[in-house]
Amino acid sequence: MNTQGLTFKQIRKKLSGKTVGIAGAGGLGSNCAISLARVGLGNLVIVDFDVVSEGNLNRQYYFHEQIGQKKVLALKENIQRISKDVKVEIHDLKLGPDGILRIFKACDVIVEAFDRADMKQMILETVLGEVPNMPIVAGLGMAGWGDNESIHFRKEGMLYICGDEKNEIAGDNPPLAPRVGMVANMQANTVLEILLK
């Protein structure tokens, strides 16, 4: 990574023409999108089919008055409250392979932010298999608390993995704001590394 000599204004200028796709608007996706909006990314394409629930508020970038709203609509509203300059394209649907290829085709980077392992596998197989030159930044292993030193970054070809790669979400290992936020921001930081290189 070499960003020496770039002012914040220069970083924003470089990012203003870039587009990032975010698959999932939960703990990873909502927090990653907010971080990217704050640094001046030009365009976000966000896909999710869920609604905001009270149980989401412990780790996702939503507010109590948004409970019951579609996540994509609520997240777009929150992003626009931070920056009117970010163009936010939203899709309220459950992604499958065809949707991934169609919706994210103009993106510079895709962020995988799904909760379920089968959905993670589906998007990784689709992107790596069908669009092998597209960078994809995945979140893998962020449940629980503490154990800071286990969260890491790893790259395999065009796949960038953020997380501890072991602590998957379960009833007795819940996703909590601190570790989810760490991984989401590591994903956003990885996106910046890709786009600013």
N, C-alpha and C positions, 0 to 999 in steps of 0.2 A: 504494500500500500504506500502510495506517495501522494499526499495531498499538500505537501509543503508548498507555500507560496500562493495558495488559493485563498482568497478572502471569502467571507460568507456570500457577498454579492456575486462573486465569480462562480461559486458553487451553485447558487440558485439559478444563475444564467445557464450553466451547463445542464442542469436538471430540468429546466423549464420546457424543453422539447422532448423529454423522455416519458415513456408510458410503462406503468407497472400493473400487471394483473394480479389480483388477490382472490384466491379460491377459498372462500370461507370468511365470514365476518364475525367470528366468535372471539375468544381470548387472544389468539395469535393475530388473526386478521385485522380486528378492530384496532388493536394497539399498534401494530406495524403500520397500518394505513395512517394513523394519526401522526406517528413519527415521520413518515415520508412527507406528509402534508406540511409539517412544521419546518422541514429543511428546504422546501421549495420545489418539490416534484411537480411537473406540469400536468400529468394525466394519470388518473387511477381508474382501473376497470375492476369493479368489485362484484362478486357473485355469491349469493347465499339465498336460501329459501325459508329461513327460520324467522321467528319473531322474538323480540326482546322479552325475557322473563325475569322475575325477581331474582331467581337463582343465578342469572348471568352477571349481576351487578358486582359480585365479589371479585371479578377479574376482567371483565369486558368493558370497553369504552362506551358505556351507555349510562343513562340517568333514570332515576325513578319514574319521572313523568313520561318516559319513552316505553315503559312496559306495555306490551301488546302491539307495538308498532313493528312493521317489518324491519329487520336488522339493516338491510341495504338502505332503506329510506332514512332511518335514524342515524346511521353512520355518515351518510352523505350530508345530512343536516349538521352533524357535529364537526365534520371536516370544513364545511363552508363557514362555520362560526370561527374557525381558526384562520382560514385563508380563502378569500374569494377567488384567488388566482388559480387554484387547483381545479381542473376540469374533472368531474367525477361522473363516470358512466356506470350505472348500476343495472344488474340483472337479477330479478327475483325468481330464481329457479334452482332446481337440483341438477348439478353438473354431471354429465356423462361424457364419454370420449368425444362424441361429435360436437357437443357444446364447447368443450375445452378448446378444440382445434378452431372452431368458428369464432368464439368470443375473444380468445386471447391471441389471435393471429397477428395483430399489429403491435403487440407488446414487446418491449425490450427485455423484460424479465418477468417471470411468473413466481409468485409467492404461494406455496402450498400451506394452507392454514386450516385443514380439516381436523375434526375431533376423532373420527373413526379410522381405524387401521385399514379397513378395506377401501375406503375412499382415498386415503393417502396412497395406497398401492396403485389404485386405478389411475390417478392423475400422474404419478411418477412414470408408470409404464407407458401411458399415452404420450406424454411430452417427450420422454427420453427415446421412445420408439418411433414416434411420428415426426417430431420436430427436434432432431438431435442437436441442432445448433442453438436452441433456446435455453438460456440459463434458467434453472428452477431452484428456488431456495426453500427447503423443507424444514419444518419443525418436528423434532423427534425426541421425546422424553423431556417433560417439564413438570410432571406432577409432584406433589408433596412440597416440602420446604427444606431450607438449609442446603447442605452439600453443594455449596457454591462452586467449589473447584471441579465438580464433575461436569458442569456445563461447558461445552466446547464447540468448536467449528471444525468441520471436515469437508474436503472437496474431492469428488470423484468425477472427473470429466466435467460435464455441464451441471452436475448435481452438487448443490451446496447444502450441507446438513448442519443445523443448529440445534443444540440440546444436549442431553446427557445420553441419549440413545438407549436408555434402560427403564426409566421411571414413567411407564405408561399410566394413563388415567384409569382409576378403579374406585369402587365405593370406599375402600379403606386407604386410598391414595389419591385424594382429590386434587384438582387443579386449583392452585391459589395464586393470587395476584402477583406476589414477588417473583416466583420462578417463571410463571407464564409471561410476565412483563420482561424479564431478562431475555428469554428466548425470542419473544416478538421483536424486541429492540436489537437483538443480535441479527435477526433476519433483516430488519431495516438497514442496519449498518453494513451487512453483506451486500444488500442491493446497492447501497452507495458505492461500495468498493467496485462492484461490477460496472456501474454506470459512469463513475468518475475516472476509471483507469485510463 
